[in-house]
Every structure is written in C-alpha cells, then in structure tokens.
Amino acid sequence: MAGAAVRAGPARGAVPAATAWPQRSAAGAAPPDVVLVLAVMTLVGIGLVMVLSASYTRALSQFGDPYHFFERQVLYAAAGWILVALLSRIEPDRFKPLAVPLMAISYVLLVVVLLTGPEIGGSRRWITLPLFSFQPSELAKLAAINFTAYWVAQRPGEMGSLVRGSLVPLLAAGLAFGLIMLEPDFGTAAMLLGVVVVQLFAAGMRVAHLAGLMALAVPGLAALIWLEPYRLARLLAFVDPWADPAGRGWSVIQALLALGSGGPFGLGLGQSRQKFAYLPEHHTDFIFAILGEELGWVGAMTVVVLFCVVAWRGYRIALGLRDPYQQVLATGLVVLLVGQALINMGVVSGILPVTGIPLPFLSYGGSSLIGSLTVVGVLLALSRKSVV
C-alpha cells in the first residue's frame, strides 16, 4: 500500500534526480505526524498491559517475580521512545551516508551471531552483552531498507533495468537473507527480502522483472520449507492442524481456542486460561491470541484499527515526500511495520502458517520493540518533510 506513494510521483521507471524535486528548508519543516505518534503510543500502552497480563504466571514460576518480563518491557519502551525523540529531529538525508556502513555492520553482526551466539530453541539469533541482548536481524532489516532507498536515489531513470537498477540491492538483501536463514529464521529472512522487493517495485521495477523474480523465488522457498522438517511441520499444521492436535497443530489450535473463547468483549483482563501452559509463546509471538481472549473481538479490532491508522499515516507521509530517497525509505519502513503486523495476526488467526514474527509494539522483546520504535522515529523525521 505504501508503495503507491512512490507511484503517485513520476512515471514508472523514471524516478527523477533528487535535485529535480522541490524540498522544504529546515526552517519550513513541518512538525512530526501527531496522529502517528498517538496511534503508536496507544499500541505500546496496550502492549505493556498485555505483556503484564500474559507473562506474570511464567515470570512467577521461572523467576519468582511476576513482574520480571513487564519491568524489562517498560525499560525497552523507555529506551525506544528516547530513540524516537532523537531520530525524529534528525534531517532525513543524514541517514543516507549510513547506507553502506550499516549494511556492512549488519553482515558482520550476522556472522558473529552464527559463530558465537547462544543456541536457543535450535537457533542462534542473539548476541548477548553484559546489560542486554539483541538480534542482529533487526538491524539488517533497517539497513537493507535504507540501502535500497539510497541505491534507487542514485540511479534516476534506471529502475526499468534489472541489472543497472535492481540487481545490487537484491544481491545485498539476498546475502542478508542467506545469513539470517543460517540462524535459522525463515520468517525474518523472508520479510526482509519481501520489503526490499516492494521498495524496488514501487520505485519503478518492471512487472516482467518482478514476475521473473517471483517465478525463481517460489521454487526456492518451497525447497527451503521441504528440506527443513520443522518448516514442513508448520506448513502441514497450517493446512490441517487437527491432523496432529497434540503435536504440530497444538499452537494453532490453542490460539484459535483463545480467540474464540474471548467472544465479543473477552473474558476480562487477566482472565486468560491459555496462558497457563497451554499456548506456547503466549507473551511473545502469540500475544494477540491472549489479547483476543481477554479483551474479545472489540480489543482485537482496536489493535487492527490502530495498525490501519499507522498504515494510513505512513502512506500519507510517503505520498507527501518529494525526494526519491526519502520516499522509497518511507515506503519500506511502512511496509515493514504493517507487514509484520499482518503476518503475526494472520498466523494467530490461522490464516497463515506459523512464522515466528512478533507483533510490533505488543510482543515482549527488546529487539522487536526498540526496532519498531526506531522505525517510527525515522518515519517521524520523514513526516517533517512531507507536504501532504
């Protein structure tokens, strides 16, 4: 959806040079998008409440402190909002020189996590430092989006050519995809590559080139699923979770039971039954199911509407930008946020196979929350330049 913002400017395949676009001066910059801020603040607030409600039983049993996860999420939120305040005041073009260095740093960190990261649940995704841990894949997503926007802006009128226009950002994203797949983290890797493709298509990639890439990607992704037993099990669980209700279909079934038992108005805050060792990852990847169980259809739809507001304001920001780098950057950031939300809620509701992608602003985890708020900070910086 955000990609349409780029299409609203020049004709496809003919993105003009940055100098051809009228720019606001720093003195004439608009204030940040207040509606976007309010929507995200509400989502973060709901997320803090739901993390407390969903996690206190596990926190009490594992750490003897029912507020263990909640207190950490509050700290992550505070750090994230500090980043929002700082990033929103930066001139957006200052992110452009960081495109190549950030991409290189993300590669290094992805290699480091493969070599030294602790193995958790069969995956190596975390770099553990004395005070905190983080996932390099979160940085890789932002780096790939920024690099793609930078590359597009340097090649006005060349996006109709696969080699001169799209090949380098596709290779850059492909390398990050491969490193993240080695962790392994199929959902994050596919999300990164998908966002970059959307950016390139919005910037002028030809439909024929996009169709060709998809024709190559589908068999490759199918092979990656088929060759890895746990990915195949997730796909089979999506097709028919009741074929193995106590095994591969367990998470999907329990999530659906949580959503269904919530009814219109929910069982009441704190009254979830699925968080008592029934639904796995109930405070992280499946927190939307607990929200639906406790707050019902009304609560779930409130979250959906808030993400629609985020998508609308992000689309509006991208539509109003007149610099190609800023426009493609905004497009990628909005697609990343909203795409992750759609995938997570689709998984919880049984529409999509389980992927392990957290729900932005709501799922527990510092990397996810701080990464999502970083995206918001950059979007707010871009909103100061938007003329819509």
N, C-alpha and C positions, 0 to 999 in steps of 0.2 A: 504494500500500500504506500509506504513511504517513498518507494521508487518512483511513483508518479510525479513526485515533486521535481525530479530532475527532468522528466519528460515535458513538464509544463514550460520549460525554458526553451532551449534551442531544439532544432530538429534532430532526430536520432542520427548518431554517427557524426555529429558536427558540433561538439562541445567547444565553445569559443575560448580563447585565451583569457586568463584572469584579468588582464588589463582591459578587456572589452566589456567587463561587467561593471556597472556603477557600484561604488562602495560607500558606506557611511563612514564618516570620520569618527575618531574615537569620541569627540565631543558630542556627536549626534547619535551615539549608540543608544538603542532602546534599553529599558530596564529588562531584567530577565522575566521569563514567562511565569507569572504568578499562578496561573491555573495548573500548570505542570507541577510546580512546587507543592501546591496544596494536594494534588492527587497523589504524588509520591509520598508526602508526609502522612497522608491517611493510610496508604498501603503499608508503610513502615510501622505505623502505630498498630494497625491490625496484626501485622506480623509479630510484633513484640508480645501482644496479648496472646496470640495463638501459640507462640513458642513456649510461653509460660504454662499455658493450659495443657499443651500436648506433651511437654517434656518433663513435668515435675515428677511423675511416677518413676521414669527411668533415671532421672537425676538423683532421686532419693535412694533408689536401690543400688545404683552404681557408685555414687559419691557421698551418700549420706546427707546431701544438701539439695532440697527440692528446687532451689533457685540457681543451681550450677549453670545450666545452659542459658537461662534467662539473663543472668548477670553478664555473661560473656556477650550475648547478643546485644545487650544495651551498650556495652563498650564498643562493639563493632559498629553499631548505628551511630554513636557519637563520633567515632573516627571517620565514618563515611560522610557525615554531614559537615565535618570540618573540611574534608576534601571538596565537597560540593561548594562550600563558601569560597574556597580558594580558587578552584578551577573556573567557577562562573565569572570571575573577574579578570581572567586571562584573555588577551587578544587571541582569537581562534587561530590565526595564521602562525602563532608561535608553536603550535603543535606540529606544523609541517616539517620543520627541520628534525623533529624527533622520529620521523617515519622509519628511516633506515636503521638508526641506532636501536630503537625499541624492538624492531623485528629481529635484529641480531641478538639482543639481550634475551628475547623470548626463546630463541633457538638454544642458546647456551643453558638457560634455566630448564628447558625441557629435557636436555641431555643430562643435566645434573640430577634431576629428579629420577630419571631412569637408572642412574648409576648409584645414587646414594639415598634416595627417598625410602622411607619405611614402607613395607608391604602391608597394606590394609585391605582385607577382603579380596586378596588376589591381585590387587592393583598397586602401582606406585604413582601416586598423583600429588603427593605433598612434599614440600620442603619444610623441615622442622627447624625453627630457630629458637633461641632461648626464651623469647617472650611470646612468640606466635608462630603459627604455621600458615602456609598459603599454597595455592595451586597455581603453578606457572601457566597452566592452560588459560586462566582468566586473563592474564597479561597478553598471552598470544592472541586471543580473540580481539582485544582492543588494538594491539599492534598491527594485526592483519587488516583491520578496518581502516586504520589511519594510513597504512602504507598504500592500500588500494586507492584511497582518495587522493593521496599525493601523486601517485603514478598517473591517474586519469587527468589530473590538472596539468601535468607536464606535457601531455600529448593531445592538444586540442585537434579535433578533426580526424584522429587516427583510431577511434574506438570501433570503427567499422572493419578494421583489420585485426584478425585474430593474433597475428604474430607481433605487430607493432603496438597494438593496443592492450590486449588482454593477457597475453602469454606470461609476462613476468609476474603480475600479481597472482595469476593462477598457480604458477610454479611456487611462489613464496607461500601461498596458502596451502598448496599441496605438501610442501615439506613440513609445515606445522601440523597438518592433518596426519601425516605419517608418524611423526614423533608422538603425538597425542594417542594415536592408535596403539603404539607400543606400550602404553601405560598399563592396561588398555582403557580407553574411554571413548567408545564409539559415538555416543550422543554429542559430547562436546566437539569432537573432531568433525562430525557431520554438520553441526551448527556453524562452526567457523567457516567451513568451505561453502556452505549454503549462503551465508550472509555475503561473502565476497562475490559470489556469482550474481546475487541480486544487485549488488552495487554496480558491477560491470554491465549488467543488462540495462539497469536504469541509466547508466552513463552513455549508452549507445551501442553495446554489443549486439550484433545482428541475431535475429531469431534463428537463422540457419546454424550459426555457430553455437548458440545455446542448445538447440536441439541435438547437434552433434555431440556436445559435451554430455548431455543427459543420456544419450544413447551409449556412450562409453562408460558413464558412471553407474548406471543401473546394474549391468552385469558385475562390475567390480564390487559394488556394495552388497549385491546378492552373494557373491563369493565370500566376502568377509563375514557375512552372517552365517553362511552354511558351514564354513570351516571352523567356527568357534562355537562349541557346544552351548555355552550359556546364552549367546545371542540367538541361536536357533531355538533354544528353550523359551526365550522371551517372545519370539515370533509365534511359536506354537501356542503359548499361553494367551496371546492376543487373539489368535484365530478361534480357540476353544478353551477358555480357562477351566471349564468344568470337566475336561478330559483328564486332568490331573489336579483336582481341587486341593489336595494336601501337599502338593509339590510345586511345580512351576506356575500353576494358576492361583496360588494362595494369595499373593499380594494384590492381584487384580480383583479377585473375588472379595477380599476384605475391604478394599477401597470402595467397591460398589455397594457393599453392605453398609459402610459408613455413610455414604452419600444418601442411600435410600432410606436409612433409618432416621435421617435428620428431618425428613418431611419439609413442610413449608417454612417452619420457624425454628427447627432444631430441637435438640434435647436440652439445651441450656449450656451456657458457658461453663466449662469444666466437667461436663457430664458425659463426655465421650466414653464409650465402652471399648472401642477398637484400640485405644492407646494402651490398654492393659495387656500387652504382649501378644495382641492379635495381629495388628497391622504393622509390618516392618517399616522402619524409617519414617515413623509417623510424625516426627518433628522436623524432618528434612524434606526428602523428595515427595512424601505423601501428606504433607501438612494440609493441603487443600481438601483432602478427604475428611480430616478431623474438623476443619472449619465447617464443611458442609454438614457433618454430623451434629455439631454443637450449635451452629447458627442457622442451619437449614438452607433452603433454597434462597431465602432473602439474603443471607450472609454471603453465599456463594456468588449470587448475581451482583451483589455490591462490589465484590472484588473484580468480577468480569467487567462491570461498567467502568470501574476505575482504570483498568488496563485499556479499555476503549478510549478513555479520556487521554491517557498517556500517548496512545497511538495517534489520536486526533491532533494533540498539541505538537507532537513530534513531526507529523506530516505537515502541519501548518508552518512550523519553523523551517523545515526543508524547502517548502514551497516559496517562502519569502526570501531565501538566500539568493544572492546574485553572483557569488563566487563559486566556480565549479568544484574547487577543493572542499569548501565548506558544505556545499550542497550534497556531494557524494558522501562526505563524512557523516553528516546528519542522517542521511538515508540509512547508512549501515548501522548506526547506533540505535535508531528506532527499530529497525528490523531485528536487531539482536535482542533488545529488551522484550518486544512484543512477541517475537518468535519463540523465545524461551518460555514465556508465559503460556502461549497457546499450546506448545508441546507438553508442558507439565500438566496443564489442566486436561488436555486430551488423553494423556496417559492415565491420570487418576479416574477419569470418567469412562475408560475402556475404549476410547475412540482410536488411540494409537498404542503401539507396543511400548513396553517399559524401556526407558532410555537412561534414566539416572540424571536428567537435567533438573536442577532445583527451580522452584518458583521464585522469580525475582522479588526482593523486598520482604518475602514472607518466610521462606525456608530458613532453618537455622544454618549458620555457617558464615565465618568471616570473609572468606574469599568471595562467596556469592554476593553477600550484602554490600561489602565495600566496593566490589567490582561493579555492581549495578548502580550504586550511588555515584561512582566515578563517571559512568556513562551519563547520568543525569547532570552532573556538574559541567561536562563538556557541552551537552545539549543546551544548558542554560547560557553558557558563553556564546554559543552559536545563535541563541534566540535574541541576543542583544544586537545582532547584525541583520536579523530578519525584518523585512519591510512589510510583511503581511500583518 
